[in-house]
Amino acid sequence: MYKFIEEITLNTWPAEQSILLEGWVLRSAAGYTKRANSVNPLYGIDGSVTDVIERIKLAEAYYQDAGLNPVFKITPYIQPSYLDKTLEESGYSVVEPSSVRVLGLDRLPALSSKYTVEVRNALSEDWLETFADMTELSSENRKTLQRMLSASTLKQGYALLLLDGVPTACGLGILQHGYIGLYDIVTAQAHRRQGMAEQLLLGLLHWGKEQGALSSFLQVVLTNHGASALYDKLGFQEIYQYWYRVKN
């Protein structure tokens, strides 16, 4: 039912290269995030186990040539349906089980006047610097992220939450097909547990609604209990889970 959300996530979080392998989408971006450096087996037809193992080997060769470890994203929509079991038998381990959640934008709470949320339509050096500082992003990953986001033609919203004019939280919203996808939500270490992430999210959601979005989605690692509690508070509902299979 929600396979189209998976398609939207491929677009809203762009890779630097995407190639097709008999319906599988192989994405790479210099190793920055598993989301942009993994096989997304959304399409294709069920073949024999031997055929699928051969396809896995071709995917592995692609990532090895790129200097990357092979990673598969496993969702309820994988093709063939037995791929997860085949990968397990081939020595792939499960990492980062995650939840995909959605929220309609018709009844958003108002923003607090305590903070200022600025949302800009283009990537700026100060947003990138704020995000890199808060996440301790390496210089190489920062360059990759800048290339990835700058190449996208989708409408983007780069949000900064300001306290007395100083950025204390940041995040990104990307729009497609009536949805705003939320990414890179982070609060400065010294300002966590003060409700800033909630206000940043609300700022992005209000911005998305103003741009014509009707719904939002996000993805959260299941072990991130703090973020999950915040998304529960805002009313996000889980629609499915996914995980990655990584070659041992």
C-alpha positions in Angstrom: 0.0 0.0 0.0 2.8 2.4 0.8 5.4 1.4 -1.8 5.0 4.8 -3.4 6.5 6.3 -0.2 9.7 4.2 -0.9 9.8 5.7 -4.4 9.5 9.2 -3.0 12.3 8.6 -0.5 14.6 7.7 -3.4 13.9 11.1 -4.9 13.9 13.3 -1.8 17.1 11.8 -0.5 19.2 11.8 -3.7 22.2 9.6 -4.5 25.0 10.7 -6.7 24.5 7.8 -8.9 21.6 5.4 -9.5 21.8 2.4 -11.9 19.3 -0.3 -12.6 19.9 -4.0 -12.3 16.9 -5.9 -13.6 14.6 -3.7 -11.7 16.8 -3.2 -8.6 17.9 0.4 -8.0 21.6 0.5 -7.0 22.5 3.9 -5.4 25.8 5.3 -4.3 27.0 8.6 -2.9 30.6 8.2 -1.7 29.4 6.1 1.2 27.5 8.9 2.9 24.4 7.3 4.6 23.1 3.8 3.9 20.0 5.4 2.4 22.0 6.7 -0.5 24.4 3.8 -0.7 22.3 0.7 -0.9 20.4 -1.6 -3.2 16.7 -0.9 -3.3 15.1 -4.1 -4.7 11.6 -2.6 -5.4 11.0 -4.0 -8.8 11.7 -6.9 -11.0 10.2 -10.4 -11.2 10.6 -13.4 -9.0 13.2 -15.7 -10.4 14.9 -18.8 -9.2 17.1 -18.6 -6.1 20.1 -19.2 -8.4 19.1 -16.2 -10.5 18.7 -14.0 -7.5 22.1 -15.1 -6.0 23.7 -14.2 -9.4 22.0 -10.8 -9.2 23.3 -10.3 -5.7 26.8 -11.0 -6.9 26.4 -8.4 -9.7 25.3 -5.8 -7.1 28.2 -6.7 -4.8 30.6 -6.2 -7.7 29.2 -2.7 -8.4 29.7 -1.6 -4.8 33.1 -3.3 -4.5 34.2 -1.4 -7.6 33.0 1.8 -6.0 35.0 1.0 -2.9 31.8 0.5 -0.8 30.5 -2.4 1.3 27.4 -4.0 -0.3 24.2 -2.9 1.5 20.6 -3.9 0.8 17.5 -2.0 2.0 14.8 -4.5 3.1 11.2 -3.2 3.1 7.9 -5.0 2.8 8.0 -4.4 -0.9 11.2 -6.2 -1.9 11.3 -8.3 -5.0 11.7 -11.2 -4.8 9.9 -11.5 -1.5 12.4 -14.1 -0.2 15.4 -11.9 -0.8 15.9 -11.1 2.9 16.2 -14.8 3.7 18.6 -15.3 0.8 20.8 -12.5 2.0 20.8 -13.9 5.5 21.9 -17.3 4.1 24.6 -15.4 2.1 26.2 -13.9 5.2 24.4 -10.5 5.5 23.5 -9.2 8.9 20.6 -6.9 9.9 21.5 -3.4 11.0 19.5 -0.3 11.9 15.9 -1.5 12.0 13.8 1.6 11.3 10.3 2.9 11.3 8.6 4.9 8.5 5.9 7.2 9.9 3.4 9.6 8.4 1.4 12.6 9.6 -1.4 14.6 7.9 -0.9 18.4 8.0 -4.5 19.5 8.6 -4.3 20.0 12.3 -0.8 21.3 13.1 -0.2 22.9 16.5 0.9 26.6 16.5 4.5 27.5 16.8 5.9 28.8 20.1 6.9 32.4 20.2 9.9 31.5 22.3 12.0 30.5 19.3 12.4 31.7 15.7 12.4 29.1 12.9 13.8 30.3 9.6 13.2 28.1 6.5 15.1 28.9 3.4 14.5 27.5 -0.1 18.1 26.9 -1.0 21.2 25.3 0.6 23.3 27.9 2.3 26.8 27.8 3.8 25.6 28.7 7.3 23.0 25.9 7.3 25.6 23.4 6.1 28.1 24.6 8.6 25.5 24.4 11.4 24.5 20.9 10.5 28.2 19.8 10.1 29.1 21.2 13.5 26.1 19.6 15.3 26.7 16.2 13.8 30.5 16.3 13.7 30.4 15.6 10.0 33.7 14.9 8.3 34.9 17.3 5.6 34.5 14.6 3.0 31.0 13.7 4.0 30.1 17.4 4.1 31.3 17.8 0.5 29.2 14.7 -0.5 26.1 16.1 1.3 26.5 19.4 -0.5 26.8 17.8 -3.9 23.8 15.5 -3.2 21.5 18.3 -2.1 22.7 20.9 -4.6 21.9 18.5 -7.5 18.3 18.0 -6.5 15.6 19.9 -8.5 12.9 19.2 -5.9 11.6 22.0 -3.6 13.7 22.1 -0.4 13.3 23.8 2.9 16.4 24.3 5.0 15.3 25.1 8.6 17.3 26.8 11.4 15.9 27.3 14.9 17.3 30.4 16.5 17.6 31.2 20.2 18.7 34.9 20.6 19.9 34.8 17.0 22.1 31.7 17.5 21.3 28.5 15.6 20.5 25.7 18.1 18.7 23.2 15.9 18.5 22.5 12.1 16.6 20.2 9.7 15.6 19.7 6.1 12.3 19.2 4.4 11.9 18.1 0.8 8.6 18.1 -1.1 7.2 15.8 -3.7 3.7 14.6 -4.7 2.0 16.4 -1.8 4.4 15.0 0.8 7.1 16.7 2.8 9.9 14.3 3.8 11.8 15.3 6.9 15.5 14.7 7.2 18.6 15.7 9.2 16.7 16.9 12.3 19.4 17.7 14.9 19.7 19.8 18.0 23.0 21.2 19.4 24.2 19.0 22.3 24.0 21.8 24.8 20.3 22.6 24.0 18.7 19.1 23.9 15.6 18.1 25.9 14.3 21.7 25.8 11.6 21.2 23.1 13.7 22.7 20.3 13.4 19.8 18.0 9.6 19.8 18.3 9.5 23.5 17.3 11.9 23.0 14.4 9.7 20.1 13.1 6.6 22.2 13.4 8.3 25.0 11.6 9.1 22.7 8.7 5.7 21.2 8.7 4.0 24.6 8.6 6.3 25.6 5.8 5.5 22.4 3.9 1.8 23.0 4.3 2.3 26.5 2.9 4.0 25.0 -0.1 1.0 22.7 -0.8 2.0 19.6 1.0 -0.9 17.6 2.6 1.1 15.0 4.5 4.6 14.4 5.8 6.8 11.4 6.3 10.0 10.6 8.2 12.2 7.6 9.0 13.6 6.9 12.4 15.9 4.2 13.7 14.1 2.1 16.3 16.8 2.5 18.9 16.4 6.3 18.8 13.9 6.3 21.6 14.0 10.1 22.2 13.2 10.9 18.6 10.5 8.2 18.5 8.8 9.7 21.6 8.8 13.1 20.0 7.2 11.8 16.8 4.6 10.0 18.9 3.8 13.2 20.6 3.3 15.0 17.3 1.0 12.3 16.1 3.1 10.5 13.5 1.8 7.0 12.8 4.0 4.0 11.7 3.1 2.6 8.3 5.9 0.0 8.0 9.4 -0.9 9.1 12.6 -1.6 7.2 16.1 -2.6 7.9 19.4 -2.9 6.1 21.3 -6.1 5.3 25.1 -5.5 5.4 27.7 -8.0 4.1 29.7 -9.4 7.0 
